[in-house]
Amino acid sequence: MITEIGIAAGDIWHYLDQRGSGTLDELAKTIKKDRSLLLMSLGWLAREGHISLGDAQTGFRATLTQR
């Protein structure tokens, strides 16, 4: 499962790098992975400080952080 989360996190990273930001719905539509897997991957990226993640009101909009 950790490998699947990591692969999905990479897919999310590439999506955000190309498009700037995205909601959970946009990510699910484009990446075509289970929403629960995407949420785990978003959590991982957020915990590591790689993304900023909004709340339910923003559709869990994610953006890459500046490093």
N, CA, C and O atoms as a GROMACS GRO file, in nm:
protein
  268
    1MET      N    1   0.082  -0.120   0.000
    1MET     CA    2   0.000   0.000   0.000
    1MET      C    3   0.086   0.126   0.000
    1MET      O    4   0.051   0.225  -0.064
    2ILE      N    5   0.198   0.124   0.071
    2ILE     CA    6   0.287   0.240   0.075
    2ILE      C    7   0.336   0.275  -0.066
    2ILE      O    8   0.345   0.392  -0.101
    3THR      N    9   0.366   0.173  -0.145
    3THR     CA   10   0.412   0.197  -0.281
    3THR      C   11   0.303   0.264  -0.363
    3THR      O   12   0.331   0.357  -0.438
    4GLU      N   13   0.179   0.218  -0.350
    4GLU     CA   14   0.067   0.278  -0.424
    4GLU      C   15   0.046   0.424  -0.384
    4GLU      O   16   0.020   0.509  -0.469
    5ILE      N   17   0.059   0.452  -0.254
    5ILE     CA   18   0.046   0.590  -0.207
    5ILE      C   19   0.156   0.677  -0.266
    5ILE      O   20   0.132   0.790  -0.309
    6GLY      N   21   0.277   0.625  -0.268
    6GLY     CA   22   0.391   0.699  -0.324
    6GLY      C   23   0.376   0.725  -0.473
    6GLY      O   24   0.408   0.834  -0.520
    7ILE      N   25   0.326   0.627  -0.547
    7ILE     CA   26   0.305   0.645  -0.690
    7ILE      C   27   0.197   0.750  -0.715
    7ILE      O   28   0.212   0.837  -0.801
    8ALA      N   29   0.089   0.742  -0.640
    8ALA     CA   30  -0.019   0.841  -0.653
    8ALA      C   31   0.032   0.980  -0.614
    8ALA      O   32  -0.006   1.079  -0.677
    9ALA      N   33   0.117   0.989  -0.512
    9ALA     CA   34   0.175   1.118  -0.472
    9ALA      C   35   0.258   1.176  -0.586
    9ALA      O   36   0.255   1.296  -0.610
   10GLY      N   37   0.331   1.091  -0.655
   10GLY     CA   38   0.408   1.137  -0.771
   10GLY      C   39   0.318   1.186  -0.882
   10GLY      O   40   0.347   1.288  -0.946
   11ASP      N   41   0.208   1.115  -0.906
   11ASP     CA   42   0.111   1.159  -1.007
   11ASP      C   43   0.052   1.295  -0.969
   11ASP      O   44   0.036   1.382  -1.055
   12ILE      N   45   0.019   1.312  -0.842
   12ILE     CA   46  -0.034   1.440  -0.794
   12ILE      C   47   0.070   1.550  -0.813
   12ILE      O   48   0.037   1.659  -0.860
   13TRP      N   49   0.193   1.522  -0.776
   13TRP     CA   50   0.302   1.619  -0.789
   13TRP      C   51   0.312   1.668  -0.934
   13TRP      O   52   0.319   1.788  -0.959
   14HIS      N   53   0.313   1.575  -1.028
   14HIS     CA   54   0.325   1.612  -1.170
   14HIS      C   55   0.203   1.693  -1.217
   14HIS      O   56   0.218   1.789  -1.292
   15TYR      N   57   0.085   1.654  -1.172
   15TYR     CA   58  -0.036   1.729  -1.206
   15TYR      C   59  -0.025   1.873  -1.157
   15TYR      O   60  -0.050   1.967  -1.232
   16LEU      N   61   0.013   1.890  -1.030
   16LEU     CA   62   0.022   2.024  -0.973
   16LEU      C   63   0.135   2.105  -1.036
   16LEU      O   64   0.122   2.226  -1.053
   17ASP      N   65   0.244   2.039  -1.072
   17ASP     CA   66   0.356   2.108  -1.137
   17ASP      C   67   0.314   2.162  -1.273
   17ASP      O   68   0.358   2.270  -1.313
   18GLN      N   69   0.229   2.088  -1.344
   18GLN     CA   70   0.184   2.130  -1.477
   18GLN      C   71   0.071   2.233  -1.470
   18GLN      O   72   0.065   2.324  -1.553
   19ARG      N   73  -0.019   2.219  -1.371
   19ARG     CA   74  -0.140   2.301  -1.370
   19ARG      C   75  -0.145   2.406  -1.259
   19ARG      O   76  -0.230   2.494  -1.261
   20GLY      N   77  -0.055   2.399  -1.165
   20GLY     CA   78  -0.050   2.499  -1.058
   20GLY      C   79  -0.128   2.464  -0.934
   20GLY      O   80  -0.080   2.482  -0.822
   21SER      N   81  -0.250   2.415  -0.952
   21SER     CA   82  -0.331   2.373  -0.838
   21SER      C   83  -0.440   2.279  -0.887
   21SER      O   84  -0.462   2.263  -1.008
   22GLY      N   85  -0.507   2.216  -0.793
   22GLY     CA   86  -0.616   2.127  -0.830
   22GLY      C   87  -0.696   2.085  -0.709
   22GLY      O   88  -0.642   2.072  -0.599
   23THR      N   89  -0.826   2.064  -0.731
   23THR     CA   90  -0.912   2.014  -0.624
   23THR      C   91  -0.908   1.861  -0.625
   23THR      O   92  -0.859   1.799  -0.719
   24LEU      N   93  -0.961   1.803  -0.520
   24LEU     CA   94  -0.969   1.658  -0.513
   24LEU      C   95  -1.049   1.603  -0.631
   24LEU      O   96  -1.010   1.502  -0.690
   25ASP      N   97  -1.159   1.668  -0.666
   25ASP     CA   98  -1.240   1.622  -0.780
   25ASP      C   99  -1.162   1.628  -0.911
   25ASP      O  100  -1.169   1.536  -0.992
   26GLU      N  101  -1.087   1.736  -0.931
   26GLU     CA  102  -1.006   1.748  -1.052
   26GLU      C  103  -0.898   1.641  -1.056
   26GLU      O  104  -0.873   1.580  -1.161
   27LEU      N  105  -0.834   1.618  -0.944
   27LEU     CA  106  -0.729   1.516  -0.938
   27LEU      C  107  -0.787   1.378  -0.966
   27LEU      O  108  -0.728   1.300  -1.041
   28ALA      N  109  -0.901   1.347  -0.906
   28ALA     CA  110  -0.963   1.215  -0.924
   28ALA      C  111  -1.002   1.193  -1.069
   28ALA      O  112  -0.987   1.083  -1.122
   29LYS      N  113  -1.052   1.297  -1.133
   29LYS     CA  114  -1.095   1.286  -1.273
   29LYS      C  115  -0.975   1.262  -1.365
   29LYS      O  116  -0.983   1.181  -1.457
   30THR      N  117  -0.866   1.333  -1.340
   30THR     CA  118  -0.750   1.325  -1.428
   30THR      C  119  -0.660   1.205  -1.397
   30THR      O  120  -0.618   1.134  -1.488
   31ILE      N  121  -0.633   1.182  -1.270
   31ILE     CA  122  -0.539   1.076  -1.231
   31ILE      C  123  -0.607   0.939  -1.233
   31ILE      O  124  -0.539   0.837  -1.249
   32LYS      N  125  -0.738   0.936  -1.217
   32LYS     CA  126  -0.816   0.811  -1.223
   32LYS      C  127  -0.768   0.706  -1.123
   32LYS      O  128  -0.745   0.590  -1.158
   33LYS      N  129  -0.755   0.750  -1.000
   33LYS     CA  130  -0.725   0.660  -0.890
   33LYS      C  131  -0.833   0.677  -0.785
   33LYS      O  132  -0.903   0.778  -0.783
   34ASP      N  133  -0.848   0.580  -0.699
   34ASP     CA  134  -0.948   0.584  -0.593
   34ASP      C  135  -0.928   0.709  -0.507
   34ASP      O  136  -0.816   0.746  -0.473
   35ARG      N  137  -1.040   0.774  -0.472
   35ARG     CA  138  -1.034   0.898  -0.393
   35ARG      C  139  -0.964   0.876  -0.259
   35ARG      O  140  -0.890   0.964  -0.213
   36SER      N  141  -0.986   0.762  -0.196
   36SER     CA  142  -0.921   0.738  -0.066
   36SER      C  143  -0.769   0.730  -0.083
   36SER      O  144  -0.695   0.777   0.004
   37LEU      N  145  -0.723   0.672  -0.192
   37LEU     CA  146  -0.579   0.667  -0.219
   37LEU      C  147  -0.525   0.807  -0.244
   37LEU      O  148  -0.417   0.842  -0.197
   38LEU      N  149  -0.601   0.888  -0.319
   38LEU     CA  150  -0.558   1.026  -0.343
   38LEU      C  151  -0.552   1.107  -0.214
   38LEU      O  152  -0.461   1.187  -0.195
   39LEU      N  153  -0.649   1.086  -0.126
   39LEU     CA  154  -0.648   1.157   0.002
   39LEU      C  155  -0.527   1.116   0.087
   39LEU      O  156  -0.464   1.201   0.150
   40MET      N  157  -0.494   0.988   0.087
   40MET     CA  158  -0.375   0.944   0.161
   40MET      C  159  -0.249   1.007   0.102
   40MET      O  160  -0.160   1.050   0.176
   41SER      N  161  -0.242   1.013  -0.030
   41SER     CA  162  -0.126   1.071  -0.097
   41SER      C  163  -0.117   1.222  -0.072
   41SER      O  164  -0.008   1.275  -0.050
   42LEU      N  165  -0.231   1.290  -0.075
   42LEU     CA  166  -0.233   1.433  -0.043
   42LEU      C  167  -0.187   1.457   0.100
   42LEU      O  168  -0.112   1.551   0.126
   43GLY      N  169  -0.232   1.373   0.192
   43GLY     CA  170  -0.190   1.385   0.331
   43GLY      C  171  -0.040   1.367   0.346
   43GLY      O  172   0.024   1.439   0.421
   44TRP      N  173   0.014   1.271   0.274
   44TRP     CA  174   0.158   1.246   0.278
   44TRP      C  175   0.233   1.370   0.227
   44TRP      O  176   0.326   1.418   0.291
   45LEU      N  177   0.192   1.420   0.111
   45LEU     CA  178   0.258   1.537   0.054
   45LEU      C  179   0.246   1.659   0.146
   45LEU      O  180   0.341   1.736   0.160
   46ALA      N  181   0.129   1.676   0.207
   46ALA     CA  182   0.109   1.789   0.299
   46ALA      C  183   0.196   1.773   0.423
   46ALA      O  184   0.258   1.870   0.467
   47ARG      N  185   0.201   1.654   0.479
   47ARG     CA  186   0.280   1.628   0.599
   47ARG      C  187   0.428   1.655   0.575
   47ARG      O  188   0.499   1.704   0.663
   48GLU      N  189   0.474   1.622   0.455
   48GLU     CA  190   0.614   1.643   0.419
   48GLU      C  191   0.643   1.788   0.379
   48GLU      O  192   0.758   1.824   0.354
   49GLY      N  193   0.537   1.871   0.372
   49GLY     CA  194   0.556   2.012   0.340
   49GLY      C  195   0.569   2.041   0.191
   49GLY      O  196   0.613   2.150   0.153
   50HIS      N  197   0.532   1.945   0.106
   50HIS     CA  198   0.545   1.964  -0.038
   50HIS      C  199   0.426   2.036  -0.099
   50HIS      O  200   0.439   2.096  -0.206
   51ILE      N  201   0.310   2.032  -0.031
   51ILE     CA  202   0.192   2.099  -0.083
   51ILE      C  203   0.121   2.175   0.028
   51ILE      O  204   0.136   2.144   0.147
   52SER      N  205   0.044   2.274  -0.013
   52SER     CA  206  -0.053   2.340   0.075
   52SER      C  207  -0.187   2.280   0.038
   52SER      O  208  -0.218   2.263  -0.080
   53LEU      N  209  -0.267   2.249   0.138
   53LEU     CA  210  -0.393   2.180   0.114
   53LEU      C  211  -0.506   2.255   0.182
   53LEU      O  212  -0.501   2.282   0.302
   54GLY      N  213  -0.609   2.289   0.104
   54GLY     CA  214  -0.725   2.358   0.157
   54GLY      C  215  -0.818   2.261   0.229
   54GLY      O  216  -0.788   2.143   0.245
   55ASP      N  217  -0.930   2.314   0.274
   55ASP     CA  218  -1.027   2.233   0.347
   55ASP      C  219  -1.142   2.192   0.256
   55ASP      O  220  -1.136   2.212   0.134
   56ALA      N  221  -1.246   2.133   0.314
   56ALA     CA  222  -1.361   2.085   0.236
   56ALA      C  223  -1.429   2.199   0.160
   56ALA      O  224  -1.480   2.177   0.050
   57GLN      N  225  -1.429   2.319   0.216
   57GLN     CA  226  -1.493   2.433   0.148
   57GLN      C  227  -1.422   2.470   0.018
   57GLN      O  228  -1.484   2.522  -0.074
   58THR      N  229  -1.292   2.443   0.010
   58THR     CA  230  -1.216   2.474  -0.112
   58THR      C  231  -1.208   2.353  -0.204
   58THR      O  232  -1.140   2.358  -0.306
   59GLY      N  233  -1.275   2.244  -0.167
   59GLY     CA  234  -1.266   2.122  -0.247
   59GLY      C  235  -1.132   2.054  -0.229
   59GLY      O  236  -1.086   1.980  -0.316
   60PHE      N  237  -1.069   2.079  -0.112
   60PHE     CA  238  -0.935   2.027  -0.082
   60PHE      C  239  -0.836   2.068  -0.192
   60PHE      O  240  -0.758   1.986  -0.241
   61ARG      N  241  -0.839   2.196  -0.230
   61ARG     CA  242  -0.750   2.246  -0.333
   61ARG      C  243  -0.606   2.235  -0.285
   61ARG      O  244  -0.572   2.278  -0.175
   62ALA      N  245  -0.522   2.177  -0.370
   62ALA     CA  246  -0.382   2.157  -0.338
   62ALA      C  247  -0.296   2.241  -0.432
   62ALA      O  248  -0.326   2.256  -0.550
   63THR      N  249  -0.188   2.296  -0.377
   63THR     CA  250  -0.089   2.369  -0.454
   63THR      C  251   0.050   2.330  -0.404
   63THR      O  252   0.067   2.300  -0.286
   64LEU      N  253   0.146   2.329  -0.493
   64LEU     CA  254   0.284   2.301  -0.451
   64LEU      C  255   0.335   2.416  -0.368
   64LEU      O  256   0.304   2.532  -0.395
   65THR      N  257   0.413   2.386  -0.267
   65THR     CA  258   0.473   2.491  -0.185
   65THR      C  259   0.603   2.537  -0.251
   65THR      O  260   0.666   2.462  -0.326
   66GLN      N  261   0.641   2.658  -0.222
   66GLN     CA  262   0.766   2.712  -0.272
   66GLN      C  263   0.878   2.675  -0.178
   66GLN      O  264   0.868   2.698  -0.057
   67ARG      N  265   0.981   2.621  -0.229
   67ARG     CA  266   1.097   2.584  -0.146
   67ARG      C  267   1.219   2.657  -0.189
   67ARG      O  268   1.326   2.639  -0.131
   0.00000   0.00000   0.00000
